[in-house]
Amino acid sequence: MAGAPVADFEAKRYIYAWPESSRLQAALQKNGKNSDRVYTMPGLKINRHFTDRMDDASKQLLGRHAVRPSVKQNMDCVGQLISQGHFRAALNITSQILTSLKQGFEQAGKPSMNTVESFEVWACRFQLLLAVQKYQLLNEEISPFEELDAPDLYFQYRSSYASLGYKGSMIPFSMRLVHAEVLRFTPYPWKSMQRITKLENDTKTVISELTNAGNPEEQLIAWKGRLDAVTRTKARILFFLKEYQTSIGLFHELRNKEDDPKKSEQLTGLLVRMSVHVGDEKGANRYAEEMTPQISGNSYHHHKSYQSVFYGNYQNAQECLLNISKTREENPRIWNNAAVCMLYSGRVKDALNVLCNYKGVPPEPIMINVSTIAELTTRKSEAQREMFDRNVDRMPDLMDPAAMLLVKGS
């Protein structure tokens, strides 16, 4: 099956660089030439739309539809929906695009045209499925890609591409990251470590080959950024597997080699939160002390509040967070944490007022706490309903009204 030429391939050749798999080498050796045999045959595993649960909740509670953007069925509009947090609507468009490419429902296992563009649609869909926590569906739909090593995933195997001198893998790097991580949502989560370790080694191989070939520095920087993304994914997997200290150690290494002071400070803040989560008193104190108000600004005081919470000093944590709120900081985590500290200090009504006065689009934790705290006051669910009515048109379809205690879960 022929594939269309890739725009500006020569300028992007380094992006597609990837070590040849043993399956590719065996296939090329056996055939003695390029082939068009199809090994990878993906298809959708679901034949229905992802519903907009926030819109359903709006109809049930307010008697009206939530305002939603009107978009076309293309990947540019998928990107627009993603930027607005409408992940479920974006997933529906990927379903329609893949169906038009003959990779829709019940098409898995049947030959179809695999191209750079179709793989980009799948990569985007897999990231969205990961984000909306549809792990079983994700594992089912990614399974036809096996270990991302099939011959037809490489340019040099496809006669139409090989004739143009193309070489490398057509698989987007973002798909490789999801492919490595997705196994942690199976009965065999440790197998994700095998995949991420191989991905790490292959990425290092590409960097070495590009370095030896004398590729421009900006291309090496791009690949080193990919290696950092692999390290982050590896650290996230390890944290999920309860290998806390190893995970923290990887983030510590990333922090130490980060040249951008602001990004380094953000990683330090992450290390504070991770240390608090695992009960590492010394680590939490050390990383909190390494933060500086000159670089972090309000984030410095925010993480100082984590330190106070660690010791059960909710009054001090509350003071740190309220000082930040006076600067009109719109980070919802700060407002939410301030309300929780007030609640633990016995100031129930003040806690509710803080949450209700939040000016941004309230995320799920704020909506949940509005409902929970309101039940302790005379306002009951009135406060939450008012907040929902005020913000539903700005709330992304990614949010879950049942998790926010707006409606009963199905």
Residue, then its C-alpha position, 0 to 999 in steps of 0.5 A: m500500500a502506497g504512502a504519500p510523501v512526508a512534507d519536508f522530510e529531509a528537514k525532519r529526518y532526525i525526528y524519525a530516527w530510530p534503531e532498526s528492530s530485529r523483525l525489520q532486519a529479518a524481513l528485509q533479509k528474507n525478502g531481499k527488498n522492500s515490501d508492502r505487507v501489512y503487519t499492523m492492523p489497528g481498529l477501534k474497539i468501541n462503537r459509541h460516542f463518549t458522552d459529555r457528562m457535564d452537559d448531561a448534569s447541566k440538563q438534569l440540574l439546570g434544565r439547559h445544555a452547557v455551551r460547547p464549541s462547534v468544530k470541524q472533524n479534523m486534527d486541528c480542531v482536535g487540538q482546539l478541543i484539547s486546549q479547552g479541556h474537552f477531551r471526550a469531544a476530541l476522542n469522538i473526532t478521532s473516532q470519526i477520522l479513524t473510521s474514515l481511514k478504514q480503521g474504525f470499529e471492527q476493523a482491527g485485524k484487517p489490512s488498511m493504509n497506515t501512514v504518518e498521519s494515521f499514526e499521529v491520530w492514534a497517538c493523540r487518541f491514546q494520550l486522550l484515553l490515558a487522560v480520561q482514564k479509559y485504561q482497558l480500552l486503551n490497552e485493547e486499542i494499542s495491542p495491535f501495535e504489539e511492541l512497536d517493532a513491526p517492519d511496516l512501522y519503518f519507512q525503509y520497509r515500505s517501497s513507496y517510502a524507501s524509493l524516496g530515501y526515507k528511513g526511520s520509524m513512523i511512530p510518533f514519540s508520544m505513542r512510545l511514551v503511552h505504550a510504555e506506561v499503559l502496562r501499569f494499568t494491567p495485572y502485570p504492571w511491572k512489565s511497564m518497566q521493561r518497556i520504559t527501559k527499552l525506550e530509554n536505551d533506544t533513545k540514548t542510541v539515537i542521541s549517540e548516533l546523531t552526535n557521532a553523525g555531527n547533527p546540529e546542536e538543536q536536533l540533539i537538544a530536541w532528542k535530549g528533551r525526549l530522553d527527559a520525557v522518558t525519565r519522567t515517565k519512568a519516575r511516574i511508573l516507579f512511583f505507581l509501583k511504590e518504588y518511591q525513593t527511586s522515583i524521587g531520585l530520578f526527579h532529583e536528577l532531572r532537577n539537578k541538570e535543569d538549566d532553567p531556574k524556574k523549571s528547576e524550582q518547579l521540580t523542587g516543588l514536586l519533590v516537596r509534594m512527593s516527599v510529603h506524600v510518602g511521609d519523608e520528613k527529612g526530604a520534605n524539609r530539605y527540598a522546601e528549604e531549597m526553594t526561594p521566594q525570588i524564583s518561585g514567588n507564591s509557589y514558595h509560600h504554597h510549598k511552605s504550607y505543605q511543610s506546615v500541614f506535614y506537622g499538623n500546623y494547619q493555622n500556619a499553613q492557612e496563613c501562608l495560603l491566605n497571604i497568597s490569595k491576597t495577591r489574586e493568585e488563581n491557582p485552584r490548588i492554593w484556594n482549595n488547600a486554604a479552605v481545607c486548612m480552615l476546615y481543620s481549624g474549625r472555620v467551616k463557613d470561612a472555608l466555604n466562602v473561600l471556595c465560593n469566591y474562587k474566580g476561575v473555572p473550579p476543578e473537581p477538588i474544589m467542587i467536591n469540597v464545596s459539596t462536602i463543606a456545604e453539608l456542614t453548614t445551613r447552605k447544604s447543596e445550594a452553594q455547589r449548585e450556584m457555583f455549577d450554574r455560574n461555571v458549567d459553560r466554562m467547565p471542560d467535558l473532562m470533568d466528572p459530575a459524579a466525582m464532584l458529587l453533583v449527580k449520583g454515579s451510574 
